[in-house]
Amino acid sequence: MQGAELDARIRCSVTIERLSPSGQAPKRQVIRDASLALGRNELRELVLQVSNGSAPQSFALRGEVRLFTRFVRDGKSSLQLGPAQVQLLIANCPPDSLGRFLRLLRIKHEAAGKGAKTITERARLLCSLPRTFDTISPVQARDVQQVCDQRAHASCEATPVKGQAPRDRGNSGLWSKWRKRARTESAEASDVRDPQAADMKCSKKLSLLMHSRMKLSQEQSIVLSAVLSGKNVFFTGSAGTGKSYLLKKIVGSLPPKSTYATASTGVAACHVGGTTLHAFAGIGSGKAPLDQCIELAQRTGVRQHWLSCQHLIIDEISMVEGKFFDKLEAVARAVRKRDDPFGGIQLIICGDFLQLPPVSKGNEETKFCFQAESWRKCIHVNMELTEVRRQTEKSFISLLRTIRLGRCTDEVTRQLLQTATNRVERDGILATRLCTHKDDVELTNERKLQQLPGELHSYEAVDSDPMLVKAIDAQCPVILTKNLDVSRGLVNGARGVVVEFETEGKGLPRVRFLCGVTEVIKLERWVFKGPSGIYLSRQQLPLKLAWAISIHKSQGMSLDCVEISLSRVFESGQAYVALSRARSLEGLRVLDFDPNVVRANPYVLQFYSHLQKEQLLFQASLHRCTEAEGKENWKCS
């Protein structure tokens, strides 16, 4: 299928409810595996078609259409079709596909607007045209202009009262959940005074909707294709190659009900909106005998996870111990009563084994996941992302590649020693110090905070379930930050300084960031699955003290100005993780550097050597298949 057709057709569960005049639904039909498509009928009316492989059902989008999108991230939505008194409940749809489908529906329906011809029931009955359904065409520039013209006209007709939702505007439909809540009177009035500015604002917003799908690199596209074809995939790459971005795309491309996103740590799990791997598995530390672990996994709730899971995502795999992975694989087969590897669950595994290894206690021997006995039979495709996106300087990228492989040449040593005199502080924003130990972080931040003059401001997090505060703490620590506006540089790890607090409302902080933006930072919400499968959320300020951060907690961040102390490095890959947080060599200051702290595990280096050879063979095979398909298509044409 072409991209446009994919946007206009989704796979999901659909419940069709025929509403009575009182709003009740005495008649309902549930289609668990449905195809929902947007198109036009023989009368060129906009139509939704629901099909389950048998005779399709069509619903014309006439008059008022109400759309509810609060749970799109969970793959759910609902539409109420006014004249037909029908409600369609959509569920278990890949969130990204659902979002694109609803955006297309929204623009097409609004674009039709007042220009849509009214067809009487008599004309429908007398129509001799054969029944047809044509998939809707992609959004065109004219569609966007029509929507802008209608909105500009409607805003000139009436200005909503402050705090009141916009009234229904004729055939444009009720998109109350899509639009932002009513703007203030002054903002709305300014749009009325300057319709051209309002039109430009509308055009820009809808253009963003048209082009909202960011392009994946060729490497990322190959990984996503392998996942969607049902293969068990492990993908890796150095820091800054877009592993987290790709993982979120994968999560958004799979059906929510059967997809479980997990990670080895709570911080990483919160980034993917999931839970920790240990919480999902329900077998504690996994050190108990296998029979006991299977018994723990058979408990109510835990067993249901294992049975309903069809796609298991594991992030930061480098910190998962090999023996624990083998235990999980055996538990999966036992609980699901299937002899296939991992009980038939599709695995999507991500991480960099050249970064942080599994945590070891005392003299306890640990091994990596790729050393697990079940690894090779579980993983079908190994892929390494090589295109670095965090850093742009070729010399710095080359330096980090050398460090990642555990090598530290004289030239690399010279470059890193020179950074000790870098003046990375700018505009009153100090460098963040990365520390190897958590105690050093807490001591530094507390001491610096106490030295500040003025009044202390505290902001309490608001949790969806106060009774599960400990579970939320484990999943969503208060030190997390969030991408707020990538285009303006307000990204996870962006450095700033609090310049003042608002005098009204909650007294929110105004922060001046190193990228030049000054912004009032509002409360943000994190949503993730709790241990029992229910969704939990925490609303809090996406800020943290940044005089110091531990190297472990810095994973996934890109820091503008950073100071690193490497004298107490104790793990292979730890120096590389710290250095690769910096965006540039100019924004980096390394203290007390010793070339001996740069090291990589020899077993990991050997694994990556084999992986790269396998990847070359896989790409060659893929190239041959593509060529063969091209020749076949040429013959057919």
WOBEL-V749787 format. One line per field, one symbol per residue. ss: DSSP state (H for helix, E for strand, L for the rest). phi: phi as a letter, one per 20 degrees, with the letter a starting at -180 (. if undefined). A space follows every 10 residues. Layout:
ss: ???
phi: ???
This chain:
ss: LLHHHHHLEE EEEEEEEELL LLLLLLEEEE EEEEEEEEEE ELLLLEEEEE ELLLLLEEEE LLLLEEEELL LHHHLLEEEE ELLLLEEEEE ELLLHHHHHH HHHHHHHHHH HHHHHLLLLL HHHHHHLLLL LLEEELLLLL HHHHHHHHHH HHHHHHHLLL LLLLLLLLLH HHLELLLLLL LLLLHHHHHH HHHLHHHHHH HHHHHHHHHH LLLLLLLHHH HHHHHHHHLL LLEEEEELLL LLHHHHHHHH HHLLLHHHEE EEELLHHHHH HLLLEEHHHH HLLLLLLLLH HHHHHHHLLL LHHHHHHHLL EEEEELHHHL LHHHHHHHHH HHHHHHLLLL HHHHLEEEEE LLLLLLLLLL LLLLLLLLHH HLLLHHHHLL EEEEELLLLL LLLHHHHHHH HHHHLLLLLH HHHHHHHHHH HLLLLELLEL LEEEELLHHH HHHHHHHHHH HLLLLLLLLL LEELLHHHHH HHHHHLLLLL LLLLEHHHLE LLLLLEEEEE ELLLLLLLEE EEELLLLEEE LLEEEEEEEL LLLLEEEEEE ELLLLLLEEE LLLLLLLLEL LEEEELLLLL LLLHHHHHHL LELLLLLEEE ELLLHHHLLL LHHHHHHHHH HHHHHHHHHH HHHHHHHHHH HHHHHHL
phi: .fgffffebc daecdddeee genfcfdbcd dfcdddcdac efemefcddd ccndffddcf edmfcdcdcf dgfemcabcd dggflccddd bldggfffff ffffffffff ffkffffedf fffffefeff fcbdgffffd gfffffffff fffffffbdf fgndfgffdl ffnedfeeff ggffgfffff fffcgfffff ffffffffff dfeffeffff ffffffffen fecdccqffn enffffffff gfddfffddc ecbfcfffff femccfffff fmdmfnefgg gffffffefg nfffgffefd cddcelffee fgffffffff fgfffelcef glmnffdcdc qcfedfegfd dmeffccfff effegffede cdcdedeedf ddffffffff fffgemdbff ffgffffffg dfeefblmee feeedfcfff ffffffffff ffeneeddce fddfbgfdgf ffgfecgfef dbfebffdne dgofebcfea cfedmemffd deeffoedbf eefcddcbee genfedbcda fecbfcfbbf fffegnecdf cbdcddfdfc cfnfffgfff fffbffeccd ekfcgffebc ffffffffff ffffffffff ffffffffff fffffff
